Amino acid sequence: MNGAPLLRGFAPGAPIGQRDRQTITWERLVSSASALAARLPSDGYCVNLCEDRLNFLLGFAAALMARSTSLLPQSRAPEVIRTLGGTYPGSVLLTDRSDQADSTLTGIDISEWPAGGETACVPEIPFAHEAALLFTSGSTGTPRPHVKTWLSLVRAAAAVQARLPLVPGSTLLGAVPAQHMWGFEMTVMLPLQSGCAVAAGCPLLPAEIAAALESLPSPLWLVATPLHLRACVTAGERLPPVAGVLSATAALPAELALAVEQRYRAPLFEIYGSTETGTLATRRPTQTAIFETLGEITLSNGSGVTVAQGGHLMEPVTLNDVLALHNETQFVFRGRTQDLVKIAGKRGSLAALNAELGQVPGVKDSAVWLREDDGRVEARLVAFAVAPGKNPHEILDHLRQRLDPVFLPRPLILVDSLPRNRAGKLSQESLRRLAATHGHGGPLQDAGKAQWQEVPAAHPALPFHFPGDPLVPGVWLLGLVENAVRERFGACLSVCGVPDARFRRVLRPAETFCITLDRVAVDRIKFSVDTANACIADGTLAVSERP
Amino acid sequence: MGNLPPEAVLGTQQSAFELELARLIAAATNLDLAPEQIDPAAPLFGQGLGLDSIDMLEVALAVSQRYGFSLRSDDADNRTVFASLRNLAAHIDKHRTK
């Protein structure tokens, strides 16, 4: 048979799983999977929703042995599962939680592993077998399936293992679900094909990750995302040293990579890939900006897109990212193609999200913007809507019914109009500015709501300043900024200097403007005075607390 | 729940501490929630408010900074902590160090 074994690299009695400080050997997995395989449809489909990674592994192994295809949906929502059952008739639902049963599908609860016979013979799986289907959902529309043959999965796992200093007998702890391509490759395929064990849990919060790491044997690898890593660094949780950290799903800033390496005293590898392609390239972000492709994979640019081919890819794949190629195996990641956003590993289209917002009754105009600079653990969408007579809660209630929660705008800002240019377009900068004028521009969480003010048409200072061409003197503006500081932070905070101020445009009588304040340090406040479409002045104030 | 009057604990009305926590959640998640309108007994995550796992991370970080202890959600007992504003408030009240 033209195929590859289910698992390789394991000595007799070696662990493939760790759960509650107990070891599960690969022999136990194979014998239980063989018993379970007898109950699964041959040439059929198994929806694997198991949350415990070892239960997932059992279901996946059994499906392979039965020559069934595992369906790995991104969402556990009942309607998603029902639709999947309709598209793939005869699907069996493998779960480990009773509340996931679905009346339209035959369900098998595999939280209790079936007792198997005395096997210790590793099954061989044909290369051409369609081992898994993963889905890209975006924010709307029908999920698109991506076929993973056993050959492509085995090749990708071998290429990843060849790249990393991962020794057989290591344990991997995943903070990403097994149903996500990144989690599936690193915490299911990689251990199976490299003689490593995987931890059962899927910790999310920093304290959980720390506790899980403490409970596992060394050498230990953490499989996470920038989101988890940023939270761990921010929380300052004490963490045991590990042998390595793997990060993917979003670009990892260099300073975060450095903080992670210091905290875990281990090398951090960033993996570049996608659901369509699986892992394509890796880099050590503390050492280089350049990604190097895995094994035989090559990249080429053509008509504005990058195409990957070779290696474990069964056919050339067009990538959704902007890559600056140095040569056919080395590149720098520049970002996603304009319209795409990725939040919590889920990909969405700004245009599709905006269309969804535009369909909410009462919304006349709208825009969606990805805000990446506010110091939260993950970038979030900010939405603007022109919806006279509506309040944000009504619109959000509407969106909640239709969008994955990760794509809900945080926040939704109601405006009188959008700062469109003459061509009707909205620039990123104008949206950033619009958010700032509504109190969502600064990195600190106490950034206050901006108040719109109007220059009084008959302000006595104005006509005399430049006769015939009245404008608002800068010193008057600074006085207003000082008032705003007093209003926001109370009388105990006083302005003791203006180390930096730029006046960029004149402000004329009857114009409306607003002041944004952002306390960037104990003794510094950044300020900005803006009209709806231009910055009038900005700079920094030195402040001190009065005793 | 310390020394709060029993009706604040049993009714659907928020206690003072639940309101404080609701404000923290609204600020941490940046969702347009009206903090005083969050039903203290209703689910916080999933359906209802539409909070997701990233929000849970944000809330956990904000709680550890404000109240000086780490939240966990990784077993059945811990999951009930996040089930509602009321449960979360009671849990924090019991474990806070500041």
Contacts between the chains, C-beta under 8 A, distances in Angstrom:
chain1	res1	chain2	res2	distance
A	201	B	74	6.4
A	203	B	74	5.7
A	204	B	53	5.8
A	204	B	56	6.7
A	204	B	57	6.7
A	204	B	73	6.4
A	204	B	74	7.4
A	205	B	56	7.1
A	205	B	57	6.4
A	205	B	60	4.8
A	205	B	70	7.2
A	205	B	71	6.1
A	205	B	72	5.8
A	205	B	73	6.0
A	205	B	74	7.6
A	206	B	60	7.3
A	206	B	61	7.8
A	206	B	70	6.8
A	207	B	60	7.7
A	207	B	70	3.6
A	207	B	71	6.8
A	207	B	72	5.0
A	208	B	72	5.1
A	208	B	73	6.9
A	208	B	74	4.4
A	211	B	72	7.2
A	211	B	74	7.6
A	212	B	74	7.7
A	227	B	54	6.6
A	227	B	57	6.9
A	228	B	57	7.9
A	231	B	57	5.0
A	231	B	60	7.7
A	231	B	61	6.1
A	234	B	61	5.7
A	235	B	60	7.7
A	235	B	61	5.9
A	235	B	64	5.7
A	235	B	70	6.8
A	237	B	70	6.7
A	343	B	54	7.4
A	344	B	52	6.9
A	344	B	53	6.7
A	344	B	54	5.4
A	376	B	30	7.5
A	376	B	58	6.4
A	377	B	54	6.6
A	377	B	57	5.4
A	377	B	58	6.2
A	377	B	61	7.0
A	378	B	54	4.9
A	378	B	57	7.9
A	380	B	30	6.4
A	380	B	54	7.8
A	392	B	32	4.2
A	393	B	32	6.4
A	393	B	34	6.9
A	396	B	31	7.6
A	396	B	32	6.0
A	396	B	50	7.7
A	400	B	50	4.6
A	405	B	46	7.9
A	405	B	50	4.6
A	405	B	51	6.9
A	405	B	52	3.9
A	405	B	55	7.9
A	406	B	52	5.3
A	406	B	54	6.6
A	408	B	31	7.1
A	408	B	50	5.5
A	410	B	29	6.2
A	410	B	30	3.9
A	410	B	31	5.3
A	411	B	30	5.3
A	411	B	31	6.7
A	411	B	32	4.9
A	412	B	32	5.5
A	440	B	30	7.7
A	445	B	27	5.7
A	445	B	28	7.5
